[in-house]
């Protein structure tokens, strides 16, 4: 990289509102395995050995996790020291319920809310994001924001009224499913013939629009995505997705065609596709994914949705949030304009938040 490009990239990154749509870091925080205010010292995967008596979770086989990834999950990739180093403005932080916790899903979710609120209280430069204005103020003040999100409606059980309670607790973005079926909709579970929304799922779309919760299609089965597109009155998005392998596991056999219809619907709604870093081979591949959306739909419809989950499945050159400036540098090196880069880094998310949450 030339000196002029390096200088431009550094200045742009400092100027940018940088928003990442998705992380699962609350799992480790709520389990009291780490604190967000402290830099987690992740051991080298080649030297680490699993402790005696530890068993891998069921999700390990589904996603081909190494033992190191299954044990440490997102630790060593998301924390406040790394956020500061990476110049992050706001981070989406998901409530996700692992299979082993499904019998106490609501309690587990509330534990995550409790520990996130405690971090907000104890860390001076870390604040909750409840409005779009919060993001602009947090950027101006040199602080970092946390956005509470759902990755699956399991905490609600069969009671949609609880969505209002979680909204009061700070929930601002939600996908109804992960890789399983629940009371509201079908997720993208491999090897299972999936359908769309239930009657409760239809009601949930309406209620999210009314409350001002951004609807996230990540992990929702394709049929459900198409139904949401027909029902929603607000911009919707994918908080984390890979356009080049979209709906690869769709059992109907016409995944790419359905993916195109869904992506076009997201764009027409004024939403975006958050690009996932997990399982991308290199930083260049990650930026290739960004450029796929820019080339096909324009620069108004793409953002960051890292979803780091283990350093052995992170892109070379982009293994944690501390490496965010490398994304900006790569976009500069590829000749993108300042306006485009600022949109990708967070401007597009902010536009959607201002629309759904209100300015």
C-alpha positions as CSV (number, residue, x, y, z in Angstrom):
1,X,0.0,0.0,0.0
2,X,1.3,3.5,-0.9
3,X,1.8,6.0,1.8
4,X,-1.0,8.2,0.4
5,X,-3.4,5.3,0.5
6,X,-2.4,4.3,4.1
7,X,-2.9,7.9,5.2
8,X,-6.3,8.1,3.5
9,X,-7.4,4.8,5.0
10,X,-6.4,5.8,8.5
11,X,-8.2,9.1,8.2
12,X,-11.3,7.5,6.8
13,X,-11.4,4.9,9.5
14,X,-11.1,7.5,12.2
15,X,-13.9,9.6,10.6
16,X,-16.2,6.6,10.1
17,X,-19.1,5.5,12.2
18,X,-18.2,1.8,12.3
19,X,-21.1,-0.6,13.1
20,X,-21.0,-4.4,13.2
21,X,-24.3,-6.2,13.1
22,X,-23.6,-9.4,14.9
23,X,-21.6,-11.2,17.5
24,X,-22.3,-14.0,20.0
25,X,-20.0,-12.6,22.7
26,X,-22.8,-12.4,25.3
27,X,-22.7,-16.2,25.7
28,X,-19.2,-16.1,27.2
29,X,-20.0,-12.9,29.2
30,X,-23.2,-14.4,30.8
31,X,-21.3,-17.6,31.5
32,X,-18.9,-15.4,33.5
33,X,-15.9,-16.7,31.5
34,X,-14.8,-13.2,30.6
35,X,-15.5,-9.5,31.1
36,X,-15.9,-7.2,28.2
37,X,-13.7,-4.5,29.7
38,X,-10.7,-6.8,29.8
39,X,-8.6,-8.1,26.9
40,X,-9.1,-11.8,26.8
41,X,-5.7,-13.6,26.5
42,X,-6.6,-16.3,23.9
43,X,-4.2,-19.3,24.0
44,X,-2.6,-20.6,20.7
45,X,-4.8,-23.3,19.3
46,X,-1.7,-25.4,18.5
47,X,-0.6,-25.5,22.1
48,X,-3.9,-25.6,24.0
49,X,-5.4,-28.8,25.3
50,X,-9.1,-29.2,26.3
51,X,-9.6,-29.6,30.1
52,X,-10.5,-33.0,31.5
53,X,-14.2,-33.6,31.8
54,X,-15.2,-31.0,29.1
55,X,-17.6,-32.2,26.4
56,X,-18.1,-30.5,23.1
57,X,-21.6,-29.1,22.5
58,X,-23.9,-30.5,19.8
59,X,-23.3,-27.4,17.6
60,X,-19.7,-28.5,17.1
61,X,-20.5,-31.2,14.6
62,X,-23.0,-29.0,12.8
63,X,-20.5,-26.3,12.1
64,X,-17.3,-28.4,12.0
65,X,-15.8,-26.5,15.0
66,X,-12.4,-27.5,16.3
67,X,-12.2,-28.2,20.1
68,X,-10.4,-24.8,20.5
69,X,-13.4,-23.0,18.8
70,X,-16.0,-25.0,20.7
71,X,-14.3,-24.1,24.0
72,X,-13.4,-20.5,23.5
73,X,-16.1,-19.5,21.0
74,X,-15.9,-15.7,20.5
75,X,-13.5,-15.0,23.3
76,X,-10.3,-13.3,22.0
77,X,-12.2,-11.7,19.2
78,X,-14.7,-9.3,20.8
79,X,-13.9,-7.2,23.9
80,X,-13.6,-3.5,24.6
81,X,-9.8,-3.3,24.2
82,X,-10.1,-4.9,20.8
83,X,-13.1,-2.6,19.9
84,X,-11.0,0.4,20.8
85,X,-8.1,-0.8,18.8
86,X,-10.3,-1.5,15.8
87,X,-12.1,1.9,15.9
88,X,-15.5,0.4,16.4
89,X,-18.5,2.6,17.1
90,X,-21.3,0.1,17.9
91,X,-21.5,-3.7,18.1
92,X,-24.6,-5.9,17.7
93,X,-24.6,-8.4,20.6
94,X,-27.0,-11.3,20.2
95,X,-29.0,-13.3,22.7
96,X,-28.5,-16.8,21.4
97,X,-29.7,-19.9,23.2
98,X,-27.5,-23.0,22.8
99,X,-29.2,-26.4,22.6
100,X,-28.1,-27.3,26.2
101,X,-29.9,-24.2,27.5
102,X,-33.3,-24.6,25.7
103,X,-35.0,-25.8,28.9
104,X,-34.2,-22.5,30.5
105,X,-34.2,-20.2,27.5
106,X,-35.9,-17.2,29.1
107,X,-33.7,-17.3,32.2
108,X,-30.5,-17.6,30.1
109,X,-31.6,-14.6,28.0
110,X,-32.3,-12.5,31.0
111,X,-28.8,-13.5,32.4
112,X,-27.3,-12.1,29.2
113,X,-29.3,-8.9,29.6
114,X,-28.2,-8.6,33.2
115,X,-24.5,-9.0,32.4
116,X,-24.6,-6.7,29.4
117,X,-26.2,-4.0,31.6
118,X,-23.6,-4.6,34.2
119,X,-20.9,-4.0,31.7
120,X,-22.6,-0.8,30.6
121,X,-22.6,0.3,34.3
122,X,-19.0,-0.6,35.0
123,X,-17.2,0.5,31.8
124,X,-17.0,4.2,31.4
125,X,-16.8,4.4,27.6
126,X,-19.3,1.6,26.9
127,X,-23.0,2.6,26.5
128,X,-26.3,1.0,25.4
129,X,-27.6,2.0,21.9
130,X,-31.4,2.6,22.1
131,X,-31.8,5.2,19.4
132,X,-29.9,6.2,16.2
133,X,-29.0,9.5,18.0
134,X,-27.2,7.4,20.6
135,X,-24.8,6.2,17.8
136,X,-24.0,9.7,16.6
137,X,-23.4,10.9,20.2
138,X,-21.3,7.9,21.1
139,X,-19.1,8.5,18.1
140,X,-18.8,12.2,18.9
141,X,-17.9,11.3,22.5
142,X,-15.3,8.7,21.5
143,X,-17.2,5.9,23.2
144,X,-18.5,2.5,22.1
145,X,-22.1,1.3,21.9
146,X,-23.7,-2.1,22.4
147,X,-26.8,-3.0,20.5
148,X,-28.9,-5.8,22.0
149,X,-30.2,-8.3,19.4
150,X,-32.0,-11.6,19.2
151,X,-30.7,-14.6,17.3
152,X,-33.8,-16.7,17.7
153,X,-37.1,-16.2,19.5
154,X,-36.5,-19.2,21.9
155,X,-36.5,-16.8,25.0
156,X,-40.1,-15.9,24.1
157,X,-41.3,-19.5,24.3
158,X,-44.9,-19.2,22.9
159,X,-45.6,-15.7,24.3
160,X,-45.2,-12.8,21.9
161,X,-46.0,-10.4,24.7
162,X,-42.5,-11.0,26.0
163,X,-41.1,-9.2,22.9
164,X,-42.4,-6.0,24.4
165,X,-40.5,-6.7,27.6
166,X,-37.3,-7.3,25.8
167,X,-37.8,-4.1,23.8
168,X,-38.0,-2.2,27.1
169,X,-34.8,-4.0,28.2
170,X,-33.1,-2.6,25.1
171,X,-33.7,-5.1,22.2
172,X,-33.4,-3.3,18.9
173,X,-32.8,-5.9,16.2
174,X,-34.0,-9.5,16.0
175,X,-34.1,-12.6,13.8
176,X,-36.8,-15.1,14.7
177,X,-34.8,-18.3,14.3
178,X,-31.4,-19.8,14.3
179,X,-30.7,-23.3,12.9
180,X,-33.8,-24.9,14.5
181,X,-37.6,-24.7,14.4
182,X,-39.4,-22.8,17.0
183,X,-42.9,-21.6,17.8
184,X,-42.7,-18.7,15.4
185,X,-40.9,-20.0,12.3
186,X,-38.5,-22.5,10.7
187,X,-34.7,-21.9,10.8
188,X,-32.2,-23.1,8.3
189,X,-31.6,-26.5,9.9
190,X,-29.5,-28.8,7.6
191,X,-31.3,-31.9,6.3
192,X,-34.7,-30.8,7.4
193,X,-37.5,-29.8,5.0
194,X,-38.2,-26.2,6.1
195,X,-41.4,-24.1,5.9
196,X,-42.0,-20.5,6.7
197,X,-43.7,-18.5,9.5
198,X,-46.4,-19.7,11.8
199,X,-49.4,-17.6,12.7
200,X,-47.4,-16.4,15.7
201,X,-44.5,-15.5,13.3
202,X,-46.8,-13.4,11.2
203,X,-47.9,-11.5,14.3
204,X,-44.3,-11.1,15.4
205,X,-43.4,-9.3,12.1
206,X,-46.2,-6.9,12.7
207,X,-45.2,-6.3,16.3
208,X,-41.6,-5.7,15.4
209,X,-42.6,-3.1,12.9
210,X,-44.8,-1.4,15.6
211,X,-42.1,-1.5,18.3
212,X,-39.3,-0.3,16.0
213,X,-37.3,-3.5,16.1
214,X,-35.2,-4.0,13.0
215,X,-36.1,-7.4,11.4
216,X,-33.1,-9.6,10.7
217,X,-33.4,-12.5,8.3
218,X,-30.2,-14.3,9.3
219,X,-30.8,-18.1,9.8
220,X,-34.5,-17.8,8.8
221,X,-35.6,-20.5,6.3
222,X,-36.0,-19.1,2.8
223,X,-39.8,-19.6,2.7
224,X,-40.0,-17.5,5.9
225,X,-37.8,-14.8,4.4
226,X,-40.1,-14.4,1.5
227,X,-43.1,-14.1,3.8
228,X,-41.4,-11.5,5.9
229,X,-40.6,-9.5,2.7
230,X,-44.3,-9.5,1.9
231,X,-45.4,-8.5,5.4
232,X,-42.9,-5.9,6.6
233,X,-43.5,-2.2,6.3
234,X,-39.9,-1.3,7.3
235,X,-36.4,-1.9,5.9
236,X,-35.1,-5.4,6.8
237,X,-31.6,-6.9,6.7
238,X,-29.3,-9.8,7.2
239,X,-27.1,-9.1,10.1
240,X,-24.6,-11.7,8.9
241,X,-24.6,-13.5,5.6
242,X,-22.4,-14.7,2.7
243,X,-23.9,-13.8,-0.6
244,X,-21.5,-16.2,-2.5
245,X,-22.9,-19.2,-0.6
246,X,-26.4,-17.9,0.2
247,X,-28.9,-20.6,1.1
248,X,-26.5,-23.3,0.0
249,X,-28.3,-25.8,2.3
250,X,-31.8,-25.1,1.0
251,X,-33.4,-28.6,0.6
252,X,-35.7,-27.4,-2.2
253,X,-32.8,-27.5,-4.5
254,X,-33.3,-24.0,-6.0
255,X,-31.4,-22.1,-3.3
256,X,-29.6,-19.6,-5.6
257,X,-32.8,-18.5,-7.2
258,X,-34.5,-18.1,-3.9
259,X,-31.5,-16.3,-2.5
260,X,-31.6,-13.8,-5.4
261,X,-35.3,-13.1,-4.8
262,X,-34.7,-12.6,-1.1
263,X,-31.7,-10.3,-1.6
264,X,-33.6,-8.3,-4.1
265,X,-36.5,-8.0,-1.6
266,X,-34.1,-6.8,1.1
267,X,-32.7,-4.2,-1.3
268,X,-36.2,-3.0,-2.3
269,X,-37.1,-2.7,1.4
270,X,-34.1,-0.3,1.8
271,X,-32.2,-2.8,3.9
272,X,-28.7,-4.3,3.7
273,X,-26.7,-7.5,3.7
274,X,-24.2,-7.7,6.6
275,X,-21.1,-9.6,5.4
276,X,-19.9,-12.4,7.6
277,X,-16.3,-12.9,8.4
278,X,-16.6,-16.3,9.9
279,X,-15.3,-19.1,7.6
280,X,-14.0,-16.7,5.0
281,X,-10.5,-17.8,4.0
282,X,-8.8,-14.4,3.9
283,X,-9.5,-10.7,4.3
284,X,-9.5,-10.4,0.5
285,X,-12.3,-13.0,0.4
286,X,-14.3,-11.0,3.0
287,X,-14.0,-7.8,0.9
288,X,-14.9,-9.8,-2.3
289,X,-18.2,-10.6,-0.6
290,X,-18.7,-6.9,0.1
291,X,-18.0,-6.1,-3.5
292,X,-20.5,-8.8,-4.6
293,X,-23.3,-6.8,-3.1
294,X,-21.9,-3.5,-4.4
295,X,-21.6,-4.8,-7.9
296,X,-25.1,-6.4,-7.9
297,X,-27.1,-3.9,-6.0
298,X,-25.1,-0.8,-5.2
299,X,-23.2,0.6,-2.2
300,X,-26.3,1.4,-0.2
301,X,-27.1,-2.2,0.7
302,X,-24.1,-3.7,2.4
303,X,-22.5,-3.6,5.8
304,X,-20.4,-5.5,8.3
305,X,-21.7,-8.6,10.1
306,X,-18.6,-10.3,11.3
307,X,-20.0,-13.2,13.5
308,X,-16.4,-14.2,14.4
309,X,-16.6,-17.6,16.2
310,X,-13.1,-19.0,16.7
311,X,-9.8,-17.8,15.3
312,X,-9.2,-21.0,13.3
313,X,-12.3,-20.0,11.2
314,X,-11.5,-16.4,10.9
315,X,-10.0,-14.8,7.7
316,X,-6.3,-14.5,7.5
317,X,-5.6,-10.8,8.1
318,X,-8.9,-10.3,9.9
319,X,-9.1,-12.5,12.9
320,X,-10.9,-10.1,15.4
321,X,-12.3,-6.7,15.8
322,X,-8.9,-5.2,16.4
323,X,-8.3,-5.7,12.7
324,X,-11.2,-3.6,11.4
325,X,-8.8,-0.9,10.0
326,X,-7.5,-3.6,7.6
327,X,-11.0,-3.7,6.0
328,X,-10.9,0.0,5.4
329,X,-7.4,-0.3,4.0
330,X,-8.4,-3.0,1.6
331,X,-11.4,-1.0,0.4
332,X,-9.1,2.0,-0.2
333,X,-6.6,-0.2,-2.0
334,X,-9.3,-1.5,-4.3
335,X,-10.2,2.1,-5.4
336,X,-13.6,2.6,-3.7
337,X,-14.7,6.2,-3.0
338,X,-14.7,7.7,0.5
339,X,-18.6,7.8,0.3
340,X,-18.8,4.1,-0.5
341,X,-16.4,3.1,2.3
342,X,-18.2,5.2,4.9
343,X,-21.5,3.5,3.9
344,X,-20.0,0.0,4.1
345,X,-18.4,0.6,7.5
346,X,-21.6,1.8,9.2
347,X,-23.5,4.5,7.3
348,X,-25.9,2.0,5.8
349,X,-26.8,0.5,9.2
350,X,-27.3,4.0,10.6
351,X,-29.7,4.9,7.8
352,X,-31.8,1.8,8.6
353,X,-31.7,2.5,12.3
354,X,-32.8,6.1,11.8
355,X,-35.7,4.8,9.7
356,X,-36.9,2.0,12.0
357,X,-36.0,3.4,15.4
358,X,-36.5,7.1,14.5
359,X,-33.8,9.7,14.4
